[in-house]
């Protein structure tokens, strides 16, 4: 993908997903959320298009989080569905996963679509747990204490990213959110919430905020969050949720949204207990699911791989 492809890729993604969902105005899908441009600018080497006769007819994005990779959205113009273009778009993704040496790859897809299930199984992805995208009104629990990446980076960005990396490595060996954190800051998409303990960093959350980000509108969207595993992880998770709710309220957001893989069952239950309600249901699928697990019950992680 190159810069000149962004307009076509954005229009096709909205049309494709709106058509698949049966929306009356499919081209307005996602509203003022920006997915195509923000992901391309974050990682232009992880974005590809499909062309026919010089016209863009589909696109796909991938993310490299250190030892874990995922892709999406993958979209094809509806008048070119069922012509094998989706499978062709997967080829550079799978080649990249191999080249990156990821321990596991993943995706989020429609839970009720046998077509998508079959496509991804054909390429080695197998079903995991359901993933719920949840939301609640902001401003109801705004007492959480936190620091922000944007405030602390001036004292040593490299050291700060090493702290985050040490935390995420404990969750899944080699997991690294540096690229996401840098992209959110550089593009002004939101910020990264940091939960500090007496000695070490105990939690972090990459949050998008408002129009032009992946949140859109008046939303604050937790794209990824994690706390140190082990004894007390559940309580640390509660404090991180407090921090995210406080950040959302203080940034003027009307809603806080977060995705959770139900393989992390206690994390899901804790969201429900705080008033989060499911708005979208999807299926997580994983490449090499028997070798590594990115969705264990012991971990408190928020992500939805959309």
N, C-alpha and C positions, 0 to 999 in steps of 0.2 A: 504494500500500500504506500502511496505517496500523498502529499498534501492535496493535490488536485482531485484525489479520489474521495475526499471526505464528504462532500455534499451528496454525491451519489450513494455512498455507503450508508450515510445517515438516513436518507430517504427510503432506501431499500429495507433497512432494518426496521424502521417504523411500520412500513407497509406490510412487511412479512409477518411481524409479530401481531399486528392488529388484525390481519386477515386470519391468521391461525386461531386467534381468540374470538373471531366472529364479531368484531367491534363494528358499529355502524359507520365510523369515520376512521378507518385504520391508519391513515396517514398522520393522524394526530396522536397516535400512541406514544406514550412516554412524556407528553407535554413539554415542559421546559427543562426536562432532564437532559443532560449531555453525556452520552456514553461513548460515541464514536470519537469525537475530537479529543476528549480528555484521555481516553485510553491510548489513542495514537500518539499523543504528545508525551505521555508517560513512557511509552515503549514502542517507538516506531518500528523496531526490529521484530516486534511480536504481533504484527498485523498484516493480513494478506487479503487480496481481492481475487475474485474470479471474473474473467472478461470473456465476452463473445463478440467478435467483430469489432473490437475496440471499445465496447461498452461494458461498464461494470454491472455485473448481474448478481453479485454476492460478496460477502466478506466474512472474516472471522478474526477474532482477537484472542491472544493468549496472555497469560500472566505467569511470570517466573518468580515464585516466592522461595528462592533458594532451592531446597531439596524437594519442594512441592510445586507442581505446575497445574494450572487449569486453563480451560478455554471457554470462550463465550463472550458476547453472543455470536452465534453462527447464523447467518441469514442469507436467503436466496430469494430473488425476485419471484413473486408467486407465479408469473407466467412461465417460469423456468423450473418449477418444482418437478420432482420425479424424473429428472434427467441425469442424475448422478453427480450434480455439482456439489452437493453437501459433502459427499465422500471425497471428492477431489480437494475441497478446502481443508479437509482433515489431514491430508498428506503432509503439508509443511508443519502443522502442529505436532504431529507424531514424530516427525523427523527432529523437530526442535526439542521435544521432551527427551529423545534419545541423546541428542547432542549435549543437552544440559545435564544429563545424568540424574534426573529427578528420581527420588525414591518412590514417588507415587504421583499420578495425575488424576484430575477430577473434572467434573462438570455438573451443571444444574440443568435439568430438562423438564418438560411437561410430564407430570406424574401419570396422566391418563393416555398418553400418546404411544400406542404400540409401534407406530412408524418411527418415532425418535428412538424408542427403546431398541428396536431392531437395528437401526443404523449404527448406534454407538456400540452395541454388543458385537456387531460385525467387525469393529475396529478394536476390540479388546477391553471395552469398558463394561463393568458389571454393576448391577444395582446395589446401592447402599441403603441407608435409611432415608426416610422422607425429610425434606427440608421445609421449614415454615418461615415465611417472611411475615414478621409481626410488627405491630405499631401500637402506640398509645399517645394520648395527649401529653404535651410537654407542660412543665410548670407545676406539676403536682408533687414533686419530690426534688427540691432544688438545693439541698443542704450539702451535697457531696463536695469534698475538697479534692483538688487536682492541680497539676501543673500542665503546661502546654508546650509542645515541641517548639512552636514559634517563639515562645518567650525564652526557653532555655538554650536554644541552638547557639546563641551568641557566645555562650560560655564554653563552647566546644562541641560542634556538631558531630564530629567523629566519635568522641567519647560517648555522647548521648545515643548514637545509633548502635554502638557496641553494647550499651546497657540493654537496649531493646532486643538486640540479637541474642544476648545471653538468656533473656527471658524466653523468647520464642524457641530457642534451641532446646530448652527444657520441655517444651510442649511436644515438639516433633523435631528430632535431630536434623539440623541443617536449615530449619525454617527461618526465612529472612524477609522481613517486610520493608527493608530499606527503600526499595524502589517506590513502593506505595506512599511511604511517609514523605519522601522527597517530592513526589509528583503532586501530592495534595498541597504541600507548602508552596512549591514553585508556581503552580497554576492558580493559587488562591481558591481552592475548592473547599476548604474547611481547615481542620487542624487535627493533630494527634494528641489525645488526652493521655496523660501520664499519671499513674497511681503510685505514689512513693510510700515506702514503709520506713521504719526507723533506720534501716541499714541499706536496703536495696530497692530497686524498682520492682513492684509487685504486680503491676498490670498496665496495659496499654490498649488504646482504642483509636483506630484510624476512622475519623468521622468526616463525612461530606456534608455540606450545608448549603441549601438553597438552590435557586435557579442557576443553570449552567454547570452544575455538578451532577453526580449520580443520585443525589437526593431529590432535587427539584423542588419547586414551589416554596412552601414554608416548612419543609421537612429538614430534619437532621438524620442522616443515615449512617449507622455504624457498619462500615464495610468489613472491618475485621477487628476483633478484640480478643484478648487472652490475659489470663492471670497465671502466676506461678503455680504449677501443680503441686500436689502433696498435701500434707496436713494443713487445714485451714483454707483450702482453695475455695470452698463454697462461700466462706465469709469474705474472702478477697473479691470474689466475683460480685457479691452484693455491693461492696464498696465501689467497685468499678462501675456497676450500673448506676449507683448514686451519682458518681462523677459524670457519667454520660448524660444523665437526666439534667444535672445542673448545667453542664455545658450547653445542652440544647436550649434550656430555658434562658440562660444568660446571653446566648447568641440570637435570641428572638424567634426561635423556631416554634411552630405551633404543634408539631408532632415529632416524636422520636421513633424511627423505624430500625429494625434489626432482624437479621436472618439467623436461624439456628438449625443445625442439623440435629434431628431427634435421636441420633446415635449418642449424643451427649444429653441423655435424658434429664438429668438433674438440672442442667442449665436451662433446658426448655421449661421444666416445671417452675423454676424460679422466675422466669419471665412471665409466665401466666399468673403467678401469685402476685406480681406487681402490677397487673392490669394490662399487660400486652395481649393483644388479640390477633389471631392469624388473619392475614389478608390475601395471602397467596400460598399455594402448596406446590412443591416441586419434588423431584426425585434426584438425589445425588447418585452419581455413578463414578466408579473409580477404575483406573488402570492399575493392574497388578494389585488387586485388593488383598491378596493373601500375604503379601510381603511386608506391607506397612499398613498402619491404620491412622488415618487423620481424623477419625471421628469416634474416639474411644469414650466410654462412659466416665473415665477418670478425669477428663479434661473439661475445663470451662472456657469454651471458645465460641465466639460469635462470627459466623460467616455464612454466606449462602451460595457462593460460587456463580452468581449470575453474571 
